[in-house]
Amino acid sequence: MNKLAISGQVILLDELRYTPAGLPLLSFVISHVSEAEEAGLKRKVVCEIKAVVIGELAKVNIQLGTTLRALGFLAKRSAKSTQLVLHIKHLELI
C-alpha cells in the first residue's frame, strides 16, 4: 500500500497551471517539523517534501505559509526521475 499523511507549512508555491488535458495543477513544498518516538527514544523530525495537487482540489486557496494536512501517495516526479513527489488526494487547511 502506498499512502502518506503529513502536516506542515507551505514554504514554496508555484503558480497554478494546467495539464495538457486541461486539469488544474498546483505544485508546492511542505515543511514538516514534529517529534517521534523511535526505539524508545524521542527523535526530532524535520523534512521537506514536494507535493502536487491535480484537479479541482488544486483550486483551494493555498498560499505561502499556509498550514495544512495532506493525504495522498508517493510517485516518481517523471518516468526518468528518481525524485519522489506526494500526490495529494485529500487536503485540509489548518
Secondary structure in CASP SS format (residue, H / E / C, confidence):
PFRMAT SS
TARGET T0000
AUTHOR 0000-0000-0000
METHOD secondary structure of the structure
MODEL  1
M C 1.00
N C 1.00
K C 1.00
L E 1.00
A E 1.00
I E 1.00
S E 1.00
G E 1.00
Q E 1.00
V E 1.00
I E 1.00
L E 1.00
L E 1.00
D C 1.00
E C 1.00
L C 1.00
R E 1.00
Y E 1.00
T C 1.00
P C 1.00
A C 1.00
G C 1.00
L C 1.00
P E 1.00
L E 1.00
L E 1.00
S E 1.00
F E 1.00
V E 1.00
I E 1.00
S E 1.00
H E 1.00
V E 1.00
S E 1.00
E E 1.00
A E 1.00
E E 1.00
E E 1.00
A C 1.00
G C 1.00
L E 1.00
K E 1.00
R E 1.00
K E 1.00
V E 1.00
V E 1.00
C E 1.00
E E 1.00
I E 1.00
K E 1.00
A E 1.00
V E 1.00
V E 1.00
I E 1.00
G C 1.00
E H 1.00
L H 1.00
A H 1.00
K H 1.00
V C 1.00
N C 1.00
I C 1.00
Q C 1.00
L C 1.00
G C 1.00
T C 1.00
T E 1.00
L E 1.00
R E 1.00
A E 1.00
L E 1.00
G E 1.00
F E 1.00
L E 1.00
A E 1.00
K E 1.00
R C 1.00
S C 1.00
A C 1.00
K C 1.00
S C 1.00
T C 1.00
Q C 1.00
L E 1.00
V E 1.00
L E 1.00
H E 1.00
I E 1.00
K E 1.00
H E 1.00
L E 1.00
E E 1.00
L E 1.00
I C 1.00
END
